[in-house]
Amino acid sequence: TDRALLEFCCGPASRLGAPRYAAAGCLTIRLTATDDLRTDAGRDFALAQVERATTSGLYVALWGSLPCTAGSPWFRMNQKYPSAVAKNAEQLEDFRKLIVNFRAVADRVIAVNGDIHYEWPTGCALWADNAITVMVNDYGLHKIDFHGCALGLRAQYGAKRPIKKPWTVATTSASMFN
């Protein structure tokens, strides 16, 4: 193992953390809802994982996959419903807590010469949120737009056709950007 990937806000079975990558030398640390990254304890746990990796001499990459539901096109379609507005307010509150803690972990990763990556669907309205635009500027992130089908994303059932799914990744990694 010569590198570590910290997945911030991923699912317990994230494809980025697949066992085949561990076999190729990448320690994957999944930071999931169980870790409650909205809290100080969750942030501190994530920071401890950065320290664990760096004291082992590993290059650290932080991958942010914060929930994008607060900026979803579905909300724009449903904002006429009071229940949708209330749900969106809760999602925004969670996003605000998560982005503050993500930035704290990202600051530490940058300090140890690691890279940060942040991904969302391209159409997520939160890309225009001040917290995100400031983060992109502060870290000098480069944005990459692509479609899931270019990376082999396919439907799980039926004809298993390619899925277009427009994504954007913002990264400090020159090699990823190139």
N, C-alpha and C positions, 0 to 999 in steps of 0.2 A: 504494500500500500504506500502510495506516495502523495495522495491527495484526499481531500475530504469534501463532500458535498453536503451542505446543510440545506434542507428543504424546509423553508419557512411557510407554514400553512398548507401543508400537503395532506393528501389522504393517506391512510395506513397502507395502501397498496399502490402508491404512486409508481408510474412507469419509470420515472427518472431514477428511482432507487432499486431497480430490478437487480436481483442477485448476480446477473451476468456482469454488471458493472463492478461489483465487489470483486469478482473473479479477475477482472481486468485491472485491479489495483486501486479502486476508488471506495473509500469508506463513506457510506451514506448514512446520514443522520436525519431521520424524519422528525420534524417538529409539527405535530398534529393538533387537532382540537383537544385532545386529551391533555396536552401541555398548557392549554389556555394562554396563548400568547398575547392576550389582551391585558394580562395582569403583570404586576411587578415580578411575581414568582416565575411566570412563564418567560418573561424577558431574561431574568437572571439564569434560568435553566439554559436558554439558548446561548447566552454569553459564556456559560460554563462549557458548553459544547465546542465553542470556538477555541477556548483555552485548552481544552482536552486535545483538540486536533493540532493546534500550533505547538504545544509542548511535546507532541509526538513527532514534530518536524514536518508536518503535512502542509501542503498548499491548501488553502481553504477557499471554496467558492460558495457563496450564499445565493440561493435561488428563492426569490419571493413569488409566491402564488397566492396572494391575499384574495379573499372572496371578492368577486367583482359584482355581486348582485346589486349593490347600491347604485351602480352605474349601468345596469342592464337595460337593453332596449325594451325589455318587457315592462320595466317600470314606466318608461315614457308612454307606452301604450295603455297602461293601467292607472296612470296618475289621477284620473278622474274619480277613482274610488277611494273613499276615506280610509278603508282598511289597507289599501296599497300604500297610501301616503304614510300611515303609521308604521307599517312594516319597513318601508324605506328609511324612515327616521331611525329605527333600531339598527338597520344595516349600516347606515352612515356612522352611527355612534360606535359600533364595533370596528368599522374601518378606521376611524380616527384613533382609537386605542391601538389597533394593530400597526398602523403606519408609524406611529411614534416608536413603538418597540422594535419594529423592523429597522428603522433608522438607527437606533441604538446599537443593534447587532451589526448593521452595515458599517457603522463608524469603526467598530472594532475590527471587522474583517479588512477594511481598507488600511487600518493602522498596522496590520500584520502582513501587508502586501498581498492580500487575497483579491478576489474579484466579486462583484455583485451583479446579479442578473434579476430582472423583474419582468414578469410576464402576465399578460391579460389578453383577452380578445381585443382585436383592433377597435371594434365598435364600442368598447366600454367608455361611457361618458366620464368616468373618473380619471382617465388620462389627462383631462383638462382641469382636474381639481388642483388647487393651489399647492396642497401638500405633495402631490406627485410632480407638478412642474418644477417646484423648488428642488425636490430630490433629484430630478433629472439634471437640472442645472448645477446643483452643488457637487454632485459626483461626476459630472461630465459624461453622463450616460449617452451611449449611441443607440438609436432605435433601429431595429430590424423588423420589417414587416414581411410576413410570409403566410402561406396557406398550409394547413395541416396535411393536405394531400401530398405536398412536396416532401414531407417527412414520413410518408407511408401511412398516414391516418386513414383508417377504413372503418366502415360500418361494421358493427360486431355481428349483426344478424343478416339473414337474407342473402342478397347478392354480394355483400361485403364490398360495396363500391367505395371508391375514394371519397373522403369528406373534405370539402374545401376549407372550412373553418379558418377565417382570417385571424391571425395572431400577431401580436407585437411583443418583442423582447427588447428591453432596454438594458444595456450591459456596459461594464467597464472593460471587458475583455477585448483587446484589439484582435486577437486571433478569432474569436467568435464573430466579431463585426466583419472582419475581412472574409 
